Amino acid sequence: MSSDLLLALVAFAFAASITPGPNNLMVMASGANFGLRRTVPHLAGILVGFVVMVVLVGLGLSRVFEAWPAVRQALVAASALYLAWLAWKIATAAPPAEGEQAGQPITFLQAALFQWVNPKAWMMALTAVTLYAADRSMAAVALVALVFGAVNVPCVSAWAVLGRQARRWLATGARLRLFNRAMAVFLLASLAPAIAGELA
């Protein structure tokens, strides 16, 4: 891969990883509700799950969608339903009582598996492989996965830190409820590009 193409890949990975999406909104909510240390498994699950997705897409999974568009449409529908359910869970999460912990954060495995129903993750993986590993060679696919992994960590972590910084302000139940409801609305709004793409 030429240096110009590599720089373009890094820029694409940064733009795709730093902008709001289900992963970023969920780790921000996790940082606010559980703190940074308890959000680390969530962050690690996103990293591993997405890198595995890029590799599998690059090694042939993308051809399934090309051959059977209905599979992609079914995946988008399932993703939309799952994210709607997650948004409802976030919106209706009750603030913890005095001295009580605020439930359980998402685990490493849950975060890794979530990538497979995350429309933004699919868009990122398919676009990255199509543009930057067009020959589907193992070296090109591995490079795309490596770049995304390296760029993704600080980008997604920044959202968790942002949530953690807001934690003190969210110490009151009313503010935390408002924050969680806003995160739920933004999570639903993050579905719009994927659904619009399918309807286009």
Backbone as ProteinMPNN parsed JSONL, in Angstrom:
{"seq_chain_A": "MSSDLLLALVAFAFAASITPGPNNLMVMASGANFGLRRTVPHLAGILVGFVVMVVLVGLGLSRVFEAWPAVRQALVAASALYLAWLAWKIATAAPPAEGEQAGQPITFLQAALFQWVNPKAWMMALTAVTLYAADRSMAAVALVALVFGAVNVPCVSAWAVLGRQARRWLATGARLRLFNRAMAVFLLASLAPAIAGELA", "coords_chain_A": {"N_chain_A": [[0.849, -1.185, 0.0], [0.588, 2.196, -0.87], [2.104, 5.192, 0.531], [0.396, 7.402, 0.424], [-2.109, 6.198, 0.164], [-2.176, 4.82, 2.557], [-2.199, 6.938, 4.397], [-4.675, 8.004, 3.721], [-6.292, 5.884, 4.533], [-5.821, 5.916, 7.311], [-6.922, 8.427, 7.916], [-9.596, 7.968, 7.185], [-10.231, 5.919, 9.006], [-9.963, 7.322, 11.404], [-11.947, 9.359, 11.151], [-14.245, 7.774, 10.936], [-14.178, 6.409, 13.358], [-14.205, 8.32, 15.427], [-16.52, 9.806, 15.226], [-19.992, 10.196, 16.292], [-21.725, 7.223, 17.138], [-23.258, 3.976, 17.633], [-21.371, 2.459, 19.281], [-19.693, 4.501, 20.415], [-21.558, 6.159, 21.736], [-22.613, 4.349, 23.563], [-20.344, 3.663, 25.14], [-19.82, 6.119, 26.219], [-22.097, 6.506, 27.79], [-21.643, 4.36, 29.501], [-19.226, 5.126, 30.729], [-20.165, 7.334, 32.147], [-22.063, 6.169, 33.842], [-20.771, 4.002, 35.118], [-18.075, 4.544, 35.426], [-14.596, 4.833, 34.387], [-12.775, 2.656, 34.741], [-14.438, 0.363, 35.015], [-15.471, 0.329, 32.522], [-13.547, -0.506, 30.806], [-13.457, -3.346, 29.936], [-15.587, -3.252, 28.106], [-14.584, -1.453, 26.191], [-12.377, -2.954, 25.284], [-13.694, -5.156, 24.192], [-15.035, -3.988, 22.025], [-12.834, -3.265, 20.416], [-11.573, -5.805, 19.822], [-13.742, -7.249, 18.745], [-14.42, -5.668, 16.497], [-12.059, -5.673, 14.955], [-11.844, -8.397, 14.336], [-14.171, -8.595, 12.81], [-13.505, -6.956, 10.574], [-11.425, -8.474, 9.454], [-12.759, -10.896, 8.794], [-14.71, -9.923, 7.025], [-13.04, -8.965, 5.028], [-11.91, -11.355, 4.174], [-13.891, -12.624, 2.794], [-16.571, -12.493, 3.689], [-17.936, -10.228, 2.858], [-18.673, -10.841, 0.283], [-20.867, -12.429, 0.558], [-22.945, -10.655, 1.083], [-22.971, -9.341, -1.343], [-23.773, -11.365, -3.066], [-26.216, -12.202, -1.955], [-28.366, -9.946, -1.367], [-30.575, -9.803, 0.336], [-29.761, -10.896, 2.728], [-28.188, -8.919, 3.851], [-30.145, -6.929, 4.174], [-31.802, -8.181, 6.049], [-30.034, -8.292, 8.176], [-29.694, -5.561, 8.746], [-32.302, -4.941, 9.564], [-32.544, -6.589, 11.855], [-30.493, -5.459, 13.38], [-31.484, -2.863, 13.762], [-33.762, -3.367, 15.335], [-32.552, -4.501, 17.614], [-30.915, -2.383, 18.516], [-32.892, -0.51, 19.058], [-34.108, -1.753, 21.227], [-31.945, -1.699, 23.044], [-31.7, 1.081, 23.334], [-34.1, 1.637, 24.62], [-33.658, 0.271, 27.033], [-31.531, 1.775, 28.067], [-32.756, 4.297, 28.28], [-34.725, 3.825, 30.197], [-33.351, 3.097, 32.434], [-33.015, 3.031, 35.87], [-31.826, 5.435, 38.215], [-29.239, 4.57, 40.566], [-29.937, 3.667, 43.966], [-29.037, 5.362, 47.04], [-25.749, 4.596, 47.859], [-25.812, 2.3, 46.377], [-24.797, 0.228, 43.623], [-24.736, 1.09, 40.122], [-26.118, -1.011, 38.434], [-24.796, -3.326, 35.967], [-21.971, -3.008, 33.854], [-21.493, -3.378, 30.262], [-20.101, -6.441, 29.176], [-16.872, -7.775, 28.085], [-17.271, -9.844, 26.134], [-19.948, -9.386, 25.372], [-19.702, -6.823, 24.241], [-17.955, -7.387, 22.125], [-19.502, -9.168, 20.581], [-21.589, -7.476, 20.003], [-20.724, -5.928, 17.874], [-21.496, -7.247, 15.606], [-24.135, -6.685, 15.229], [-24.177, -4.039, 14.859], [-24.891, -1.402, 12.93], [-23.228, 0.739, 12.073], [-20.667, -0.298, 12.458], [-20.639, -2.379, 10.569], [-20.881, -0.842, 8.21], [-18.481, 0.621, 8.327], [-16.556, -1.475, 8.229], [-17.138, -2.786, 5.757], [-16.815, -0.668, 3.922], [-14.132, 0.083, 4.402], [-12.71, -2.262, 3.671], [-13.476, -2.506, 0.992], [-12.441, -0.133, -0.156], [-9.726, -0.004, 0.659], [-8.584, -2.503, 0.695], [-8.919, -3.787, -1.728], [-8.068, -5.915, -3.296], [-8.39, -8.017, -1.642], [-6.328, -9.403, -0.452], [-4.471, -11.18, 2.053], [-2.489, -9.672, 3.354], [-3.243, -7.004, 2.802], [-5.813, -6.893, 3.971], [-5.151, -7.463, 6.632], [-3.612, -5.205, 7.225], [-5.51, -3.141, 7.046], [-7.198, -3.922, 9.176], [-5.364, -3.704, 11.301], [-4.71, -0.932, 11.268], [-7.246, 0.18, 11.773], [-7.691, -0.922, 14.312], [-5.627, 0.307, 15.818], [-6.274, 3.04, 15.575], [-8.863, 3.121, 16.494], [-8.861, 2.614, 19.277], [-7.912, 4.988, 20.867], [-9.868, 6.796, 19.973], [-12.478, 5.758, 20.626], [-12.075, 5.43, 23.345], [-11.883, 8.068, 24.149], [-14.525, 8.9, 24.197], [-15.513, 7.418, 26.339], [-14.02, 8.573, 28.399], [-15.038, 11.151, 28.271], [-17.676, 10.655, 29.108], [-17.064, 9.783, 31.692], [-15.998, 12.141, 32.795], [-18.255, 13.658, 32.947], [-19.565, 12.506, 35.0], [-19.632, 13.466, 37.68], [-21.267, 15.733, 37.469], [-23.551, 14.428, 36.803], [-24.421, 13.304, 39.109], [-26.811, 13.581, 40.476], [-30.048, 12.054, 40.577], [-32.05, 12.979, 38.777], [-30.618, 14.322, 36.773], [-29.027, 12.237, 35.773], [-30.994, 10.53, 34.773], [-32.007, 12.167, 32.718], [-29.703, 12.401, 31.128], [-29.321, 9.683, 30.363], [-31.656, 9.275, 28.893], [-31.254, 11.094, 26.821], [-28.978, 9.916, 25.644], [-30.171, 7.573, 24.748], [-31.917, 8.564, 22.781], [-30.047, 9.653, 20.977], [-28.742, 7.299, 20.298], [-30.749, 5.939, 18.908], [-31.008, 7.779, 16.809], [-28.588, 7.384, 15.562], [-29.037, 5.232, 14.002], [-30.204, 6.119, 11.695], [-28.549, 6.729, 9.304], [-27.83, 4.125, 8.396], [-30.299, 2.895, 7.921], [-31.37, 4.659, 6.05], [-29.556, 4.239, 3.985], [-30.227, 1.65, 3.197], [-32.76, 2.064, 2.196], [-32.335, 3.673, 0.057]], "CA_chain_A": [[0.0, 0.0, 0.0], [1.382, 3.431, -0.962], [2.001, 6.052, 1.716], [-0.796, 8.236, 0.262], [-3.268, 5.368, 0.451], [-2.134, 4.539, 3.993], [-2.668, 8.153, 5.076], [-6.118, 8.083, 3.485], [-6.897, 4.869, 5.396], [-5.768, 6.425, 8.694], [-7.902, 9.516, 8.01], [-10.926, 7.355, 7.162], [-10.412, 5.212, 10.279], [-10.174, 8.326, 12.45], [-13.26, 9.99, 10.982], [-15.29, 6.789, 11.215], [-14.112, 5.969, 14.758], [-14.415, 9.408, 16.395], [-17.86, 10.378, 15.097], [-20.991, 9.48, 17.104], [-22.292, 5.975, 16.642], [-23.674, 3.147, 18.767], [-20.279, 2.155, 20.21], [-19.257, 5.689, 21.14], [-22.624, 6.599, 22.644], [-22.749, 3.375, 24.649], [-19.222, 3.765, 26.081], [-19.999, 7.378, 26.941], [-23.073, 6.216, 28.838], [-20.989, 3.472, 30.459], [-18.299, 5.946, 31.501], [-20.938, 8.175, 33.059], [-22.798, 5.36, 34.82], [-19.947, 3.019, 35.816], [-16.687, 4.96, 35.565], [-13.694, 4.406, 33.312], [-12.185, 1.335, 34.994], [-15.421, -0.684, 34.748], [-15.805, 0.388, 31.098], [-12.419, -1.055, 30.032], [-13.827, -4.548, 29.174], [-16.438, -2.814, 26.989], [-13.672, -0.904, 25.185], [-11.587, -4.059, 24.72], [-14.599, -5.959, 23.366], [-15.233, -3.258, 20.763], [-11.601, -3.383, 19.634], [-11.385, -7.173, 19.321], [-14.885, -7.598, 17.891], [-14.382, -4.976, 15.214], [-10.908, -6.151, 14.182], [-12.246, -9.709, 13.807], [-15.148, -8.338, 11.749], [-12.792, -6.473, 9.38], [-10.699, -9.603, 8.863], [-13.714, -11.831, 8.174], [-15.297, -9.24, 5.859], [-12.013, -8.941, 3.996], [-11.616, -12.701, 3.674], [-14.966, -13.19, 1.991], [-17.938, -12.294, 4.17], [-18.582, -9.175, 2.072], [-19.233, -11.424, -0.939], [-22.195, -12.96, 0.899], [-23.895, -9.56, 0.894], [-23.059, -9.065, -2.777], [-24.532, -12.457, -3.706], [-27.575, -12.264, -1.401], [-28.697, -8.657, -0.723], [-31.59, -9.998, 1.377], [-29.053, -11.17, 3.987], [-27.813, -7.599, 4.389], [-31.367, -6.26, 4.62], [-32.227, -8.845, 7.282], [-29.101, -7.879, 9.212], [-30.026, -4.179, 9.103], [-33.553, -4.983, 10.322], [-32.238, -7.148, 13.177], [-29.687, -4.465, 14.079], [-32.363, -1.763, 14.161], [-34.584, -3.834, 16.45], [-31.712, -4.669, 18.789], [-30.516, -1.071, 19.001], [-34.081, 0.098, 19.651], [-34.253, -2.367, 22.553], [-30.881, -1.139, 23.885], [-32.054, 2.473, 23.627], [-35.162, 1.59, 25.63], [-33.035, -0.131, 28.303], [-30.772, 2.924, 28.569], [-33.688, 5.372, 28.636], [-35.528, 3.479, 31.378], [-32.481, 2.694, 33.545], [-33.267, 3.831, 37.068], [-30.61, 5.804, 38.949], [-29.062, 3.719, 41.736], [-30.236, 4.236, 45.275], [-27.853, 5.793, 47.802], [-24.851, 3.516, 48.245], [-26.026, 1.135, 45.517], [-24.108, 0.324, 42.331], [-25.639, 1.311, 38.987], [-26.204, -2.169, 37.547], [-23.561, -3.925, 35.46], [-21.578, -2.542, 32.514], [-21.402, -4.393, 29.217], [-18.895, -7.251, 29.306], [-16.011, -7.899, 26.908], [-17.912, -10.689, 25.121], [-21.142, -8.691, 24.866], [-19.255, -5.733, 23.366], [-17.402, -7.983, 20.901], [-20.624, -9.697, 19.788], [-22.429, -6.36, 19.578], [-20.263, -5.403, 16.582], [-22.186, -7.957, 14.528], [-25.462, -6.08, 15.012], [-23.949, -2.603, 14.86], [-24.884, -0.971, 11.523], [-22.063, 1.582, 11.754], [-19.497, -1.175, 12.356], [-20.728, -3.033, 9.257], [-20.573, 0.155, 7.173], [-17.05, 0.906, 8.398], [-15.787, -2.645, 7.782], [-17.356, -3.002, 4.322], [-16.204, 0.441, 3.178], [-12.673, 0.012, 4.536], [-12.197, -3.378, 2.866], [-13.72, -2.197, -0.424], [-11.567, 0.945, -0.627], [-8.305, -0.098, 1.011], [-8.102, -3.882, 0.524], [-9.749, -4.201, -2.862], [-7.632, -7.213, -3.826], [-8.746, -9.005, -0.605], [-5.161, -10.182, -0.033], [-4.343, -11.272, 3.504], [-1.667, -8.56, 3.822], [-4.029, -5.768, 2.742], [-6.877, -6.999, 4.972], [-4.506, -7.359, 7.944], [-3.209, -3.82, 7.418], [-6.735, -2.379, 7.336], [-7.609, -4.283, 10.535], [-4.371, -3.15, 12.225], [-4.879, 0.52, 11.319], [-8.491, 0.469, 12.484], [-7.496, -1.24, 15.723], [-4.773, 1.323, 16.439], [-6.969, 4.329, 15.594], [-10.124, 2.965, 17.215], [-8.676, 2.626, 20.739], [-8.005, 6.328, 21.468], [-11.113, 7.481, 19.599], [-13.591, 5.273, 21.44], [-11.741, 5.715, 24.745], [-12.172, 9.483, 24.416], [-15.948, 8.997, 24.534], [-15.658, 6.901, 27.706], [-13.464, 9.604, 29.285], [-16.024, 12.234, 28.28], [-18.745, 10.219, 30.005], [-16.527, 9.772, 33.067], [-15.864, 13.523, 33.256], [-19.606, 14.173, 33.22], [-20.163, 11.713, 36.076], [-19.906, 14.28, 38.869], [-22.445, 16.56, 37.176], [-24.7, 13.526, 36.707], [-24.562, 12.623, 40.397], [-28.209, 13.586, 40.916], [-30.883, 11.119, 39.823], [-32.77, 13.636, 37.679], [-29.667, 14.59, 35.683], [-28.634, 10.96, 35.19], [-32.138, 10.08, 33.944], [-32.029, 13.01, 31.522], [-28.554, 12.001, 30.319], [-29.584, 8.367, 29.78], [-32.69, 9.431, 27.857], [-30.608, 11.746, 25.675], [-28.141, 8.899, 25.003], [-31.074, 6.66, 24.048], [-32.376, 9.257, 21.572], [-28.909, 9.721, 20.055], [-28.498, 5.941, 19.819], [-31.747, 5.699, 17.852], [-30.678, 8.643, 15.669], [-27.424, 6.821, 14.862], [-29.529, 4.224, 13.049], [-30.753, 6.754, 10.493], [-27.763, 6.552, 8.08], [-27.883, 2.731, 7.92], [-31.634, 2.633, 7.377], [-31.479, 5.451, 4.819], [-28.76, 3.561, 2.956], [-30.965, 0.497, 2.7], [-33.948, 2.515, 1.474], [-31.921, 4.446, -1.133]], "C_chain_A": [[0.892, 1.245, 0.0], [1.167, 4.272, 0.293], [0.758, 6.939, 1.636], [-2.051, 7.449, 0.62], [-3.332, 5.04, 1.941], [-2.624, 5.739, 4.796], [-4.171, 8.322, 4.914], [-6.862, 7.086, 4.372], [-6.927, 5.339, 6.849], [-6.812, 7.52, 8.896], [-9.322, 8.964, 8.033], [-11.216, 6.656, 8.489], [-10.681, 6.194, 11.407], [-11.573, 8.933, 12.355], [-14.388, 9.029, 11.347], [-15.334, 6.42, 12.695], [-14.472, 7.056, 15.753], [-15.829, 9.967, 16.352], [-18.877, 9.556, 15.889], [-21.536, 8.256, 16.386], [-22.66, 5.129, 17.848], [-22.563, 2.845, 19.762], [-19.908, 3.362, 21.054], [-20.304, 6.162, 22.141], [-22.772, 5.644, 23.824], [-21.569, 3.444, 25.627], [-19.272, 5.09, 26.835], [-20.989, 7.179, 28.084], [-22.463, 5.319, 29.913], [-20.002, 4.246, 31.336], [-19.009, 6.799, 32.529], [-21.587, 7.359, 34.173], [-21.893, 4.486, 35.68], [-18.512, 3.456, 36.06], [-15.806, 4.321, 34.502], [-13.173, 2.985, 33.514], [-13.168, 0.213, 34.661], [-15.862, -0.698, 33.284], [-14.713, -0.236, 30.233], [-12.782, -2.36, 29.304], [-14.708, -4.246, 27.965], [-15.558, -2.294, 25.849], [-12.873, -2.011, 24.497], [-12.446, -4.936, 23.812], [-14.875, -5.314, 22.02], [-14.021, -3.447, 19.858], [-11.485, -4.773, 19.001], [-12.516, -7.556, 18.364], [-14.817, -6.951, 16.524], [-13.217, -5.446, 14.35], [-11.219, -7.519, 13.566], [-13.237, -9.532, 12.66], [-14.455, -7.899, 10.462], [-12.082, -7.63, 8.681], [-11.659, -10.55, 8.145], [-14.402, -11.224, 6.954], [-14.288, -9.26, 4.713], [-11.727, -10.301, 3.386], [-12.809, -13.366, 2.995], [-16.383, -12.948, 2.447], [-18.675, -11.233, 3.366], [-19.229, -9.735, 0.811], [-20.609, -12.049, -0.694], [-23.249, -11.891, 0.662], [-24.063, -9.211, -0.576], [-23.922, -10.109, -3.474], [-25.982, -12.487, -3.246], [-27.894, -10.97, -0.655], [-29.726, -8.801, 0.401], [-30.954, -10.283, 2.738], [-28.671, -9.856, 4.645], [-29.04, -6.866, 4.92], [-31.887, -6.858, 5.925], [-31.33, -8.432, 8.45], [-29.41, -6.458, 9.683], [-31.297, -4.145, 9.947], [-33.311, -5.508, 11.738], [-31.444, -6.154, 14.01], [-30.558, -3.329, 14.602], [-33.227, -2.161, 15.357], [-33.758, -3.957, 17.73], [-31.294, -3.324, 19.374], [-31.694, -0.318, 19.608], [-34.315, -0.452, 21.06], [-33.196, -1.824, 23.51], [-31.199, 0.303, 24.279], [-33.137, 2.532, 24.706], [-34.582, 1.238, 26.999], [-32.253, 1.034, 28.914], [-31.716, 4.012, 29.066], [-34.438, 5.083, 29.925], [-34.677, 3.012, 32.558], [-32.715, 3.625, 34.724], [-31.949, 4.207, 37.73], [-30.467, 4.92, 40.182], [-29.456, 4.436, 43.013], [-28.937, 4.59, 45.981], [-27.017, 4.585, 48.221], [-24.97, 2.27, 47.391], [-25.284, 1.332, 44.195], [-25.117, 0.397, 41.194], [-25.61, 0.132, 38.018], [-24.837, -2.683, 37.131], [-23.229, -3.358, 34.086], [-21.559, -3.707, 31.529], [-20.066, -5.132, 29.353], [-18.086, -7.239, 28.008], [-16.713, -8.673, 25.794], [-19.14, -10.019, 24.53], [-20.745, -7.574, 23.896], [-18.703, -6.272, 22.055], [-18.521, -8.482, 19.997], [-21.523, -8.579, 19.27], [-22.01, -5.806, 18.218], [-21.022, -6.026, 15.419], [-23.611, -7.498, 14.306], [-25.367, -4.552, 15.038], [-23.867, -2.115, 13.409], [-23.666, -0.127, 11.151], [-20.809, 0.732, 11.61], [-19.488, -1.895, 11.011], [-20.35, -2.066, 8.142], [-19.076, 0.44, 7.135], [-16.224, -0.249, 7.829], [-15.91, -2.844, 6.272], [-16.686, -1.916, 3.489], [-14.685, 0.351, 3.216], [-12.09, -1.087, 3.664], [-12.344, -3.071, 1.379], [-12.715, -1.176, -0.955], [-10.085, 0.668, -0.446], [-7.738, -1.522, 0.977], [-8.872, -4.518, -0.621], [-9.356, -5.568, -3.407], [-7.924, -8.369, -2.869], [-7.551, -9.885, -0.212], [-5.058, -10.151, 1.485], [-3.547, -10.09, 4.056], [-2.464, -7.258, 3.865], [-5.12, -5.758, 3.803], [-6.302, -6.835, 6.376], [-4.09, -5.917, 8.233], [-4.409, -2.945, 7.758], [-7.188, -2.648, 8.773], [-6.67, -3.66, 11.571], [-4.53, -1.642, 12.386], [-6.147, 0.873, 12.088], [-8.357, 0.174, 13.972], [-6.715, -0.166, 16.444], [-5.487, 2.665, 16.579], [-8.202, 4.267, 16.491], [-9.955, 3.132, 18.724], [-8.739, 4.039, 21.325], [-9.316, 7.047, 21.154], [-12.278, 7.058, 20.492], [-13.336, 5.548, 22.918], [-12.052, 7.161, 25.108], [-13.634, 9.677, 24.802], [-16.211, 8.483, 25.954], [-15.145, 7.926, 28.717], [-14.43, 10.772, 29.396], [-17.189, 11.895, 29.207], [-18.294, 10.237, 31.456], [-16.417, 11.182, 33.614], [-17.221, 14.129, 33.617], [-20.231, 13.516, 34.449], [-20.508, 12.545, 37.311], [-21.153, 15.139, 38.66], [-23.703, 15.71, 37.161], [-25.002, 12.815, 38.025], [-26.011, 12.617, 40.898], [-29.036, 12.687, 40.003], [-31.554, 11.745, 38.622], [-31.84, 13.882, 36.497], [-29.245, 13.298, 34.995], [-29.751, 10.394, 34.311], [-32.184, 10.855, 32.642], [-30.896, 12.624, 30.57], [-28.83, 10.668, 29.624], [-30.646, 8.449, 28.689], [-32.126, 10.105, 26.616], [-29.734, 10.746, 24.918], [-29.001, 7.917, 24.208], [-31.571, 7.281, 22.744], [-31.26, 9.316, 20.535], [-28.584, 8.341, 19.476], [-29.476, 5.589, 18.706], [-31.429, 6.529, 16.609], [-29.495, 8.095, 14.882], [-27.804, 5.718, 13.884], [-29.907, 4.829, 11.705], [-29.893, 6.539, 9.247], [-27.844, 5.129, 7.517], [-29.229, 2.434, 7.274], [-31.831, 3.411, 6.076], [-30.719, 4.815, 3.675], [-29.475, 2.376, 2.371], [-32.169, 0.903, 1.861], [-33.603, 3.252, 0.19], [-31.979, 3.599, -2.387]], "O_chain_A": [[1.84, 1.333, 0.78], [0.19, 4.094, 1.02], [0.126, 7.206, 2.658], [-2.946, 7.962, 1.292], [-4.417, 4.987, 2.521], [-3.372, 5.583, 5.761], [-4.861, 8.732, 5.847], [-7.929, 7.395, 4.901], [-7.935, 5.179, 7.538], [-7.503, 7.547, 9.914], [-10.16, 9.43, 8.805], [-12.313, 6.781, 9.034], [-11.523, 5.94, 12.268], [-12.294, 9.013, 13.35], [-15.364, 9.419, 11.987], [-16.408, 6.148, 13.233], [-14.995, 6.753, 16.825], [-16.294, 10.542, 17.336], [-18.664, 8.368, 16.133], [-21.77, 8.272, 15.178], [-22.397, 5.531, 18.982], [-22.776, 2.959, 20.969], [-19.817, 3.26, 22.278], [-19.969, 6.525, 23.268], [-23.025, 6.074, 24.949], [-21.774, 3.298, 26.832], [-18.812, 5.17, 27.974], [-20.752, 7.626, 29.206], [-22.736, 5.497, 31.1], [-19.952, 4.04, 32.548], [-18.525, 6.971, 33.648], [-21.654, 7.809, 35.317], [-22.201, 4.245, 36.847], [-17.796, 2.809, 36.824], [-16.218, 3.39, 33.809], [-13.134, 2.197, 32.569], [-12.768, -0.795, 34.078], [-16.545, -1.626, 32.85], [-14.931, -0.472, 29.044], [-12.441, -2.485, 28.127], [-14.594, -4.898, 26.927], [-15.76, -2.649, 24.688], [-12.714, -2.005, 23.276], [-11.974, -5.406, 22.777], [-14.944, -5.995, 20.998], [-14.165, -3.753, 18.674], [-11.317, -4.897, 17.788], [-12.269, -8.12, 17.298], [-15.112, -7.585, 15.51], [-13.371, -5.603, 13.139], [-10.892, -7.767, 12.405], [-13.155, -10.236, 11.653], [-14.772, -8.4, 9.383], [-12.135, -7.747, 7.457], [-11.398, -10.958, 7.013], [-14.651, -11.916, 5.967], [-14.643, -9.538, 3.568], [-11.347, -10.396, 2.219], [-12.745, -14.548, 2.657], [-17.32, -13.171, 1.681], [-19.892, -11.312, 3.201], [-20.213, -9.184, 0.318], [-21.414, -12.182, -1.616], [-24.315, -12.171, 0.113], [-25.15, -8.834, -1.014], [-24.707, -9.782, -4.365], [-26.88, -12.762, -4.041], [-27.715, -10.901, 0.561], [-29.739, -7.99, 1.326], [-31.528, -9.956, 3.776], [-28.814, -9.697, 5.858], [-28.988, -6.253, 5.986], [-32.357, -6.133, 6.802], [-31.804, -8.246, 9.571], [-29.389, -6.183, 10.883], [-31.369, -3.41, 10.932], [-33.814, -4.94, 12.707], [-31.687, -6.014, 15.208], [-30.397, -2.883, 15.738], [-33.4, -1.374, 16.288], [-34.212, -3.565, 18.805], [-31.316, -3.143, 20.591], [-31.52, 0.431, 20.569], [-34.675, 0.293, 21.972], [-33.505, -1.52, 24.662], [-30.989, 0.698, 25.426], [-33.089, 3.38, 25.597], [-34.962, 1.831, 28.008], [-32.303, 1.256, 30.124], [-31.51, 4.582, 30.137], [-34.755, 6.008, 30.673], [-35.218, 2.577, 33.575], [-32.625, 4.846, 34.597], [-31.04, 3.379, 37.8], [-31.473, 4.552, 40.789], [-29.324, 5.655, 43.125], [-27.86, 4.163, 45.564], [-27.524, 3.663, 48.861], [-24.293, 1.277, 47.655], [-25.157, 2.454, 43.706], [-26.211, -0.159, 41.284], [-25.125, 0.27, 36.895], [-23.847, -2.503, 37.84], [-24.114, -3.24, 33.238], [-21.603, -4.872, 31.924], [-19.031, -4.517, 29.614], [-18.55, -6.76, 26.974], [-16.751, -8.222, 24.649], [-19.354, -10.074, 23.319], [-21.377, -7.4, 22.854], [-18.945, -5.697, 20.994], [-18.497, -8.25, 18.788], [-22.148, -8.718, 18.218], [-22.843, -5.274, 17.485], [-21.173, -5.405, 14.366], [-24.237, -7.87, 13.314], [-26.372, -3.865, 15.22], [-22.878, -2.385, 12.728], [-23.131, -0.255, 10.049], [-19.976, 0.998, 10.744], [-18.437, -2.009, 10.38], [-19.593, -2.418, 7.237], [-18.471, 0.497, 6.064], [-15.302, -0.03, 7.043], [-14.908, -3.046, 5.586], [-16.06, -2.207, 2.47], [-14.022, 0.521, 2.193], [-11.084, -0.872, 2.988], [-11.437, -3.347, 0.594], [-12.197, -1.324, -2.062], [-9.271, 1.051, -1.287], [-6.545, -1.72, 1.206], [-9.401, -5.624, -0.506], [-10.202, -6.301, -3.92], [-7.741, -9.537, -3.212], [-7.738, -10.988, 0.302], [-5.51, -9.201, 2.125], [-3.889, -9.558, 5.113], [-2.379, -6.501, 4.831], [-5.336, -4.742, 4.463], [-6.889, -6.151, 7.214], [-4.205, -5.458, 9.37], [-4.335, -2.104, 8.654], [-7.523, -1.716, 9.505], [-7.122, -3.15, 12.596], [-4.49, -1.127, 13.504], [-6.133, 1.753, 12.949], [-8.854, 0.935, 14.803], [-7.078, 0.237, 17.549], [-5.325, 3.352, 17.588], [-8.541, 5.241, 17.164], [-10.811, 3.726, 19.381], [-9.556, 4.276, 22.214], [-9.815, 7.819, 21.973], [-12.98, 7.903, 21.048], [-14.265, 5.861, 23.662], [-12.439, 7.451, 26.24], [-13.949, 10.523, 25.64], [-17.031, 9.044, 26.681], [-15.757, 8.128, 29.766], [-14.623, 11.324, 30.479], [-17.635, 12.732, 29.991], [-19.04, 10.651, 32.344], [-16.714, 11.407, 34.788], [-17.317, 15.0, 34.482], [-21.305, 13.922, 34.89], [-21.561, 12.349, 37.917], [-21.989, 15.261, 39.555], [-24.792, 16.195, 37.467], [-25.751, 11.839, 38.051], [-26.391, 11.733, 41.666], [-28.759, 12.573, 38.809], [-31.628, 11.128, 37.56], [-32.228, 13.674, 35.348], [-29.118, 13.261, 33.771], [-29.49, 9.848, 33.239], [-32.377, 10.27, 31.576], [-31.098, 12.532, 29.359], [-28.596, 10.538, 28.423], [-30.543, 7.764, 27.671], [-32.471, 9.739, 25.493], [-29.743, 10.725, 23.688], [-28.611, 7.48, 23.125], [-31.64, 6.603, 21.718], [-31.493, 9.061, 19.354], [-28.199, 8.224, 18.313], [-29.091, 5.015, 17.688], [-31.563, 6.044, 15.486], [-29.4, 8.311, 13.674], [-27.001, 5.317, 13.042], [-29.928, 4.132, 10.69], [-30.444, 6.191, 8.202], [-27.919, 4.947, 6.302], [-29.298, 1.805, 6.219], [-32.392, 2.887, 5.114], [-31.17, 4.841, 2.53], [-29.354, 2.108, 1.175], [-32.559, 0.192, 0.935], [-34.462, 3.441, -0.671], [-31.666, 4.084, -3.474]]}, "name": "protein", "num_of_chains": 1, "seq": "MSSDLLLALVAFAFAASITPGPNNLMVMASGANFGLRRTVPHLAGILVGFVVMVVLVGLGLSRVFEAWPAVRQALVAASALYLAWLAWKIATAAPPAEGEQAGQPITFLQAALFQWVNPKAWMMALTAVTLYAADRSMAAVALVALVFGAVNVPCVSAWAVLGRQARRWLATGARLRLFNRAMAVFLLASLAPAIAGELA"}
